[in-house]
Amino acid sequence: MSAFTGAVGKQPSIRLSRSSERKTGVMTWRHWLPAAGLVLLGLCVPPSGMLRAQGTPLEKIPFDRKLIADQDAMWDLFGSGLVVSGDILVVTAPGANVDDRPSAGAAYVFARDPVSGRWVERKRLVAEDGANERFSSSVAIDGDTVVLGSPNATVGGVYARGAAYVFERHAGGADEWGQVAKLTDDSVSLLGKFGSSLAIKGDLVAVGVSGGGADLKDSGQVMLFERDRGGPGVWGKIATIRDSDVGDGGSLYESFGSAVALEGDLLLVGAATADVSFDGENDGAAYLFRRDGTNRDHWAFIARLTAAEATLCPGGRTLAEISLESPEVQQEVERCARREDSKTDGDFFGGTMAMAGDIIVIGAPRAEDPSGRIIIGAAYVFRRDPAGVDRWDHIAKLTGSDVLATPFFLGGFAVQWRSPVIPS
């Protein structure tokens, strides 16, 4: 079933509301959702962990070795985030103390030794400006460039305006991994949280600003920066994509920019609290944009991806479209949502994501099991339709194989791309 919905102009939407049951669950570190062959879901993967896609078991991931930072200490939160590019691994520790500054945050670069195959720590990365607000809360890597976010950073006297820091491998010397840029934007307001999410591909960096700007309240936005814009080595801003650039007609508080991914000329943006099935449901959605071939600073909205279950009551329509229907149609959608749609509210679909080639994987960390009573988390796989360039079809929903033994699984909190084996 396709979860694609064409672009719809922003329309005044009727405010439909209902109270939804609050989901509860207890998260334990040993129950992160793993995946082999297709994706890695979760930050800590037990050696025996497996993932099941539509009933088909995948290969186990053998345990290699435990990595510990040289300066590891209690509450550093080492391992909160990790990214891999070739033989380089970056592990974040947003709670690390730096020069007696508590919770300043740091990240550690490991390189795989070509002879022994062991991962060896090469560099501890910290913000040059002495930021002390959980630097490395987000991370992205591509080749020899690493980007680390500090969304809680106070910038220009504005609390949680946020910043992102760019490091390059040979800046300052061979394998020095020196800081080459600090990215921020004066339009981001109090609690804007620039750097909530990050993605990098080649010379392009996407920065999620989940709190939005002064004129957007908490709608959210994504800013794109490109290397050598404004001078050699300068990372200049080339575009800002706002929540208002898509027309699904949900709540203003959609957390647009809660996750981002880049692949070629495509940008995928998550909105983990977007309303899809009904107003106030926080089902979550993801929005796909394509870079214009002529005007390279323009990104056009081309598709909305959602969990198929979330579109049951609206019939695939957005809330903006529903608001233009008769009161009878609106009432029927409301009745349907109250009666049938109890399994996607608060799923936070779009809170994590990965994209490579013609495949997109989107995490829903608070998705429920089929009974609608147990939170297990899930990841949804989409594939580009060969017959339609801008059409993406849902082909699989991934959940943990030990769901019954783990009633509060909370999977899908992180999605990282690996070599895919996609079910046909």
N, C-alpha and C positions, 0 to 999 in steps of 0.2 A: 504493500500500500504506500502510495506516495504521500510524503508529508510536505510537499511543496505547495506554497501559496504565492500567487503572483503579487507584484507590488500594488499596493492600494494607497491612494492619496490620503493624507491625514484628514480625518473627519471628526466633527464634534461627536463624541460618543456619550450615550446615555449611561449614567452611573448605576450599574446593576451591582447589587451587593448581597452577600449571604455570609453567614458565619460558617466556618469550616472547622472540622475537628483538628486539634493541634496534634502534630505527630511528635512522639517522644521516642528516645532511644538512647542507649549507652554505647559510646564508641570505645573500643579497645584496640590498641595498636596491633595486636596479632591478627586482627580480622579485616585488614585492608584487602580489597579485591585485587588478586593478581591475574595476569593474563600472559600467555606465552604464544608466540607466533604472530598475534595480531596487535595487542596493546599491552602496556603495563598500567594497571589500575591500582592506585594506592601508593603510599610512600614506603611502607615496610611490607615486604612480600615473604611469607614463611616458605621454607624450602619445599614443603609438601603441597603448597597452594596450587590450585588448578582453576581454570576458567571453563565454563561450559557455554557454548553458543548453540542454541536451539537443540540441546541434547547431545552435541558432539564434543567429546573430551579432547583437549589439546595436550601437547607434550608438557612434562614437568620442567621447571627451571631448576637446574642443579645449584646447590649452594656453593659459592666460591670462597669468599672470605669476608670477615667483618672489618669495616673501615672505621677508624677512629682518628679524629683530628689531633695533631700534636698538642694543641692548647685546649682540648676539650674539657669542659667543666659542667657542673650541675646547672640545669636550666638553660643551657646554650641552645637547646632545641636543634642540635645537629641532626641533619637528615630531614628537616621540615620540607625541603624542596631539593630536587636533583634533576640534572639534565646531562645528556651525553651527546657528544659529537665526535665521531671517530674514536680515537684513543684518549680523549679528554673527558673527564667527569668533573662536574661542579656540584658540590654539596653545600647547601645553605645552613646557617645557624643564626637565625634572626634574634635569638636571645643572648648571644655571646657578649661578654664584657670586652671593651676595647679601651686600653689606657685608663683603666679604673672608671670607665663610663658604663654603667649597667645597661644591659639590653641595647647596646649600640648596634650590634649585629655584624656578622662577618660571613664570608663564603670561602670555601676551600677548593682549590684546583688540584685534582689528581690526574696523573698521566699513567697509562699502562706501559710497563716496561716491555720492550719488544722481545727480550730474551726470556725472562722469567714469567711474563704475563701478569705479574703483580701490579696492583695500583699503588703508586707512590705519590705522597703529597708533594706538590711543587710550590704552591703559593697560597698565602692567606690574603684574601681581598677585603679591604675596608674602605669606607668612603673617605676621600682626602679632606673633605670639609669638616670632618669630625661629627657627622650626623649621629645622633644617639636615639633614633626612633625606629629600631628594628630594621635596619638596613638588611637587605636580602630577603625581604618578605615575599618577593616574587623573583623569578629568574628565567632567562632564556639564553640559548647559545646557538651559534651557527659558525662552524669552522673555527677561526681564531678570534672570534668576537663574543664577549659575554656581556649581557645586560642584566643589572640587578636593580630591583625596585625598592623604594622606601616610601610607601604611600602615606605613612604617618609623619613624615618629616615636616618640620616647620620651615617654610620658605618665605622670605620676605616678611617675616613676622606673622604669617598666616598659618595657623595650626592645621596640620594634616593636609596642606596643599599638595605635598608629595613631590617626589623627584625620582629619576632613574639615572643610573650611572653606567657608562659604557667603558669596558676594559678590552684592551687588545693584547694579544699574546706577546708580541715583541716590542711593545712600547716601553722605552727605557732600557732596552737590552734584550738579549736572547732569553726567551722564556720568562720574562719579567712580569708579564700580565699587568701592565700599568693602566691607570685610569686616563682616558683620553677625552671624556665629555661628561657633563652633568646636564641632563634634560629636565626641563620643567616648563611651566607656562603661567604667566601672570593672570590669565583669564580664569584659572581654576580657583574656586572660592574656598572658604573654610570647610573642612571635611570633604574636599573634592576628591582626595586620595588619588592623585596622579601616580601611576605606577602600580595600581591594584593588580594589573595583569600585564604581561609582556609577551611579545613574539618578535623574532628576528629572522629574516631571510635575505641573505646577501647584503646589500647596502641599505635595506629597509628595516625600520623598527616600528612596531605598532605598540602603543602604550594605552592601556585601559585607564579611564578616569571614571570610576564607578559612581562617584559622588556628583559628577557633572560640573557645571560652571555657575557663575553668579546668576546668569539669566535662565538657567535650566533647573535650578534647585537640585533635586537628587535624581534627575533623569539619567544621567550618564552620557559619556562620549568616549571616542577613541581618537587619539592624535597620532599621525604618522610622520616619522622623521626619516630623512635620507642622508647618507654619507656624501660629503663634498657639496652639499647645498649651502651656498654662502661663502665658499672658500675651501681649499684643500683640507681634508680632515675634519671639516665642520659638519656636524649633524644638524641640519636645518629642518624646521617643520614645514611640511608640504601640504598637509590637509588635516581637517577636523571633521569627523563624522559624528553626528549627534543622534540621539534617540529619536528626535523629531523628524529625521530623514527617512524613517520607515513608518508605515501607517497601519499598525495593528490595533490602535485605538484602546490600548489597555491603560493601566494606571501609570501615573508619572514616575512612580518609584519602581522602575524595572531593573535597576542595577545593570543597565546597558554598559558593556565594557568589563563585566565581571570576569570574562575570559576572552582571549584573542588567539587567532592562529593565522599564519601566512603560508601561502603556497603559490608560487608563480605570481600571476596577476590577481589572485583571489585573496580576499580578507574575510575571515569568519569572526563574528562578534557574538559573544554570549550575553544574554539578558536573563539572569537566573531567576528573577522574580517577575517576569513578564506574565501578564494574564492572557490565557489562550482559551480555556474552556468557559470561563466566566469571570466577571470582574472581581478582583480581590483573591483569586485562586493561587497566584504565584506558581503556575505550572512551569514557567520557564520557556525560553525560545532561543533560537540562534539565527542570525541574519548574515546573509552572504552578499559580499560586494565584489565587483570587478573593476580593476583599474582600466581607465580609458586608454586605448591604444594611441590616440593622438594627443589629448590633453592628459599628460601623465600625473597631474596633480588632482585629477577628478576620479572619484570612485562611485560607481553607480550601484544602487541596491538592486539585486536580481532575484533573491529567493529568501523565503522564511522556512526554517526547519523546526519541526516540533515533534513531540511524542505523538504517535498516531492516536493513542487513547485520549489525548487532550482535545482533539478536534471532533470528538464524537458528537457532542451536543450542538456546537456551532456549525456542524456539517462542513468543516473545512474553511468556513468564512472567518474573517477577523471580527473583533468586537466593533470596529468602526462600521463594517458592513451590516452587522446585526442591528446597530443603532438606527439604521435607515429603514429597517423593516417596520411592519405594523406592530402595534402594541401586542397583538395576539401572538405574533411570531416571537417577540421578545419574551413574553410570558412563558411560551412553550420551551424556549431555550433555558430559561430559569428553572422551570420544573424538571427538565431533563437533567440539568446539572445537579440539582438537589437529589434527584432519584438515582441517577446512574453514574455520574462522574465523581466518584469519591476516591479515585486512585492516582490522580495526577496533581492534586492541589498540594503545594509546598514541596514538589519534587526537586525544584531547583535545576531543572533541565537547562543545560547551557552554562553551568557553573565551571565545567572543565571541558576541554576539547583538544582534538588533534586532527591534522589534515595532511594528506600526502597523496599526490597523483589524483586519482578519481575516487578516493575514499575519504570519508569524514567520520570521525568517532566523537560522540558527544556524551558526556557524563551527566547522570541525574543522581546525585549522591543520596537523596532522600526518597527515592522511588520505593514503592511498596511491593510486596509479593502479590500473587493473583488474588489472595483472599482479601487484600486491602487492609490487613490488620498488622502486618509486620514490615518494618523498614529494612530493606536489604540493599538498596542502591542498584544502579544499573548503568549500562553504557549502550547507546544506540548507534548502529552502524548504517551509514548512508553511502550509496554509490551513484555516481553520475550516470544519468540515463543516456546511452549512446545516441538515442534518437532525438534527444533534446538537450542542448548544451547547458541550458540554465535550469534543468530539471534534475533533482536528486531524489532517488527512491530509497525508502527505508528497507534494508535487507536483513537485519538481525538485531535482536535485543540480547545483550549479554548480562548474565547474572552469575553469582557465585554457586559453586557446586555443593557447598555445605550450608545452604540457606537454612534448612530445617534444624541443624545443630547450632546455628548462630542467629538467633532471632533479631539481633540488633546489628546487622552487618555493616551498614553505612558504607557501601562501596561506591566507586565512581568519583571519589574526591580528587583524584588526579588521573589524567590521561596523557600518556606519552607514546609517541609513535615508535613501532618496531616493524620489521619485515612482516607484511600481512599475509595471512592465509584466509581468504574470504570464502564463506560458504556460498555455493551457487544457488 
